[in-house]
Amino acid sequence: MDAGQIHYRSVAAGGQEIFYREAGAPDAPAILLLHGFPTSSHMFRDLIPLLADRYRVIAPDHLGFGYSSAPSAKEFAYTFANLADLTDQFTELVGLGRYALYIQDYGAPIGLRLALKHPERVTAIVTQNGNAYTEGLGEAWAAPLALIAERTPETEAPVREIRSLDGIKWQYLHGLPDPSLVSPDAYHYDAALMAREGQAEIQLDLIADYGSNFELYPAFQEYFRTSQVPVLAVWGAHDEIFVPAGALSFQCDLPEAEVHLLPTGHFALETHARQIGALIGDFLARKI
């Protein structure tokens, strides 16, 4: 494999096709990149080449996202536990015995479930607006929290708007000092995939299940305390979904966690991929 090239592959896991991007030497230390809502491994398109000269970099699309299979919500129970189980199977199929985790948004509760199940496999964690503390929940959670508390047509209605083009564009551009730095290709790409048949039900089910992640926050934090896993938090300081207090909270359980608050928003890689790549390279060189 040419370490400088990105390969686009898929593998069958749990009877589903999981698409992934891979680059780097097969015998290099591995990094598993786990994306958030409403995007896919596409969010890592600029970061992967910055890491592939030193690491084996693998970025899957979660089931229902990107180019992975998207069975209907009637055919598959879309819960974070089930997505984590599929991701666990995926790591074994592609030969990831040990790996650093990059977690963002939905990727955080998925990746941290892997860490709870296999703490010996996780060499380090890079969290980019990937939350594990109630302190990290911003004002944008008002509608999802109402849905989590009680799922009704009335609580579903505002949450449905989150996957619209306007809702997705807000996630990309809100809080940015210079929104012109973000290519519209990114949010239009996500919006097109989110507009596919069946996506409304898939995404509502996942948001309704997000409370299961809150229930695991104490377990995640206990894992941090007992393992003292190396953690780098590179966080968009202007994110109103997962606010900077979420990044700083890692230091409560991991005093040596390194925190960098960057002048950007929820999708920090859109504006700061080179800076984040450099921070990751320096961090992992010292920690794994």
C-alpha positions in Angstrom: 0.0 0.0 0.0 1.3 3.5 -0.9 1.2 5.4 2.4 0.5 8.6 0.5 -2.7 7.3 -1.1 -6.2 7.0 0.4 -8.0 3.8 -0.4 -11.8 3.5 -0.4 -13.0 0.1 0.7 -15.9 -1.7 2.3 -16.3 -4.8 4.5 -19.3 -6.8 5.6 -19.9 -6.6 9.4 -23.0 -7.9 11.0 -24.5 -8.5 7.7 -24.1 -4.8 6.7 -21.6 -3.2 4.3 -19.4 -0.7 6.2 -17.5 1.7 3.9 -14.2 3.1 5.1 -11.2 5.2 4.0 -7.7 3.8 4.7 -4.2 5.2 4.3 -0.8 4.5 5.7 1.4 1.5 6.1 -0.4 -1.6 7.4 2.2 -2.2 10.1 2.2 1.4 11.4 0.5 2.5 14.7 -3.2 2.7 14.0 -5.7 5.6 14.4 -9.4 4.9 14.2 -11.3 8.0 13.1 -15.0 8.1 14.2 -17.2 10.8 12.7 -20.3 12.6 14.0 -23.7 13.6 12.9 -24.7 14.4 10.1 -21.5 13.7 8.3 -19.3 10.6 7.5 -15.7 9.7 7.0 -15.8 12.6 4.4 -15.1 14.9 7.4 -11.6 13.5 7.6 -10.7 14.0 3.9 -8.1 16.7 4.8 -6.8 15.1 8.0 -6.0 11.6 6.7 -3.2 12.7 4.4 -1.6 14.7 7.2 -1.3 11.5 9.4 -0.8 8.7 6.8 3.0 9.1 6.6 3.4 7.9 10.2 0.2 6.0 11.0 -2.3 3.5 9.6 -5.4 5.7 9.4 -8.9 4.1 9.1 -12.1 6.0 9.0 -15.4 4.1 8.7 -18.9 5.5 7.9 -21.3 4.5 10.7 -24.2 2.4 9.6 -26.9 4.7 8.1 -24.3 7.4 7.2 -22.1 8.2 4.2 -21.6 5.2 1.9 -22.2 2.5 4.4 -25.5 0.5 4.2 -28.5 2.3 5.5 -31.2 -0.3 6.3 -34.5 1.2 7.4 -35.3 1.8 11.0 -37.7 -1.1 10.8 -34.9 -3.4 9.6 -32.2 -2.3 12.1 -32.5 -0.9 15.6 -30.5 2.3 15.4 -29.0 2.7 18.9 -25.6 3.8 19.9 -25.0 0.4 21.5 -25.7 -1.4 18.2 -23.5 1.0 16.2 -20.7 0.4 18.7 -21.1 -3.3 18.3 -20.8 -3.0 14.6 -17.7 -0.8 14.9 -16.2 -3.4 17.2 -16.7 -6.1 14.6 -15.4 -3.7 12.0 -12.1 -3.2 13.9 -11.5 -6.9 14.1 -12.3 -7.5 10.4 -9.8 -4.8 9.3 -7.1 -6.0 11.8 -7.1 -3.2 14.4 -5.7 -4.9 17.4 -4.5 -1.7 19.1 -5.4 1.8 18.0 -5.7 5.5 19.0 -9.2 6.9 18.8 -10.3 10.1 17.2 -13.8 10.9 18.4 -16.1 13.7 17.3 -19.8 14.2 18.1 -21.6 10.8 17.6 -18.2 9.2 17.3 -17.5 9.9 21.0 -20.1 7.6 22.6 -19.4 4.9 20.0 -15.7 5.1 20.5 -15.9 5.3 24.3 -18.1 2.2 24.3 -15.2 0.4 22.5 -12.8 1.7 25.2 -15.0 0.3 28.0 -15.2 -3.1 26.3 -11.5 -3.3 25.3 -9.5 -0.8 27.3 -6.3 -2.7 26.5 -6.7 -1.9 22.8 -7.0 1.9 23.1 -3.5 3.6 23.0 -4.8 7.2 23.2 -7.8 9.4 22.6 -8.1 12.5 20.5 -11.4 14.2 21.2 -12.6 16.9 18.8 -15.9 18.2 20.1 -16.5 14.7 21.3 -18.3 14.9 24.6 -18.3 12.8 27.8 -19.5 15.3 30.4 -22.9 17.0 31.1 -20.9 20.2 31.4 -20.3 20.0 27.7 -23.9 20.2 26.6 -24.7 23.5 24.9 -27.9 25.5 24.3 -28.4 23.6 21.0 -29.5 20.6 23.0 -32.8 22.0 24.0 -34.9 20.3 21.3 -33.0 16.9 21.4 -33.3 16.8 25.2 -37.1 17.3 25.0 -37.3 14.4 22.5 -35.2 12.2 24.7 -37.4 13.0 27.7 -40.6 12.2 25.7 -40.9 11.2 22.1 -44.1 12.7 20.6 -44.9 14.3 17.2 -44.5 17.6 18.9 -41.0 16.9 20.2 -40.0 15.2 17.0 -40.9 18.3 14.8 -38.0 20.6 15.7 -35.5 17.7 15.7 -36.5 16.8 12.2 -35.2 20.3 11.1 -31.7 19.4 12.4 -31.1 17.2 9.3 -32.3 19.8 6.8 -29.9 21.8 4.7 -30.4 24.8 6.9 -29.9 22.8 10.0 -26.7 21.2 8.7 -25.3 24.5 7.4 -25.8 26.0 10.8 -23.7 23.2 12.4 -20.9 24.0 9.9 -20.9 27.8 10.0 -22.3 28.9 13.4 -19.7 30.7 15.5 -17.0 30.9 12.8 -15.2 34.2 12.6 -14.9 33.7 8.9 -17.6 31.4 7.4 -16.0 31.8 3.9 -13.3 29.4 5.0 -15.8 26.5 4.9 -16.4 25.0 1.5 -20.2 24.6 0.8 -19.4 21.2 -0.7 -19.2 19.9 2.9 -22.7 20.7 4.1 -24.3 20.1 0.7 -22.7 16.7 0.6 -24.1 15.9 4.0 -27.5 17.3 3.2 -27.8 15.2 0.1 -27.1 12.0 2.0 -29.4 13.0 4.8 -32.2 13.6 2.3 -32.3 10.0 1.3 -35.4 7.9 1.9 -35.6 6.5 5.5 -33.1 9.0 7.0 -35.7 10.9 9.0 -36.6 7.8 11.0 -33.0 6.7 11.3 -31.8 10.0 12.7 -34.9 10.4 15.0 -34.2 7.0 16.5 -30.6 7.8 17.2 -31.3 11.2 18.8 -34.1 9.6 20.9 -31.5 7.0 22.0 -28.9 9.6 22.9 -30.0 9.4 26.6 -28.3 6.1 26.7 -25.0 7.9 26.3 -25.7 10.2 29.2 -26.3 7.1 31.3 -22.8 5.9 30.5 -21.0 9.2 31.3 -20.1 8.0 34.8 -18.7 4.8 33.3 -16.7 6.7 30.7 -15.3 9.0 33.5 -14.4 6.0 35.7 -12.5 4.6 32.7 -10.6 7.8 32.3 -9.7 7.8 36.0 -8.6 4.2 36.2 -6.8 4.0 32.9 -5.3 7.5 32.7 -5.4 7.0 28.9 -3.6 9.8 27.1 -6.1 12.3 25.9 -5.8 15.3 23.6 -8.8 17.6 23.3 -8.8 19.8 20.2 -12.1 21.7 20.5 -13.9 24.3 18.5 -14.2 27.0 21.1 -17.3 28.5 19.4 -19.3 25.3 19.3 -22.8 25.6 20.9 -23.5 21.9 20.6 -20.6 20.7 22.7 -19.2 23.7 24.5 -15.6 24.2 25.7 -16.5 23.2 29.2 -16.8 19.7 27.8 -13.2 19.8 26.7 -11.9 21.2 30.0 -13.9 18.6 32.0 -11.5 15.9 30.8 -8.9 17.3 33.0 -11.0 16.6 36.1 -10.4 12.9 35.6 -7.2 13.1 33.5 -5.0 15.8 35.0 -2.5 15.3 32.2 -5.1 15.7 29.4 -3.9 18.3 26.9 -6.7 20.8 25.9 -6.5 23.2 22.9 -9.5 25.5 22.3 -9.4 26.6 18.7 -11.2 29.7 17.2 -13.7 27.7 15.2 -16.9 25.7 15.6 -18.4 22.2 15.7 -16.6 20.9 12.6 -13.1 22.2 13.4 -11.4 20.2 10.7 -13.1 22.4 8.0 -11.0 25.3 9.1 -8.1 23.9 11.2 -7.2 20.6 9.7 -3.5 21.4 9.4 -3.2 22.7 13.0 -5.1 19.7 14.4 -3.0 17.3 12.3 0.2 18.9 13.8 -1.2 18.7 17.3 -2.1 15.0 16.9 1.3 14.2 15.4 3.1 15.8 18.3 0.8 14.3 20.9 0.9 10.7 19.6 4.7 10.8 19.0 5.0 11.5 22.8 2.3 9.2 24.0 2.2 6.0 22.0 
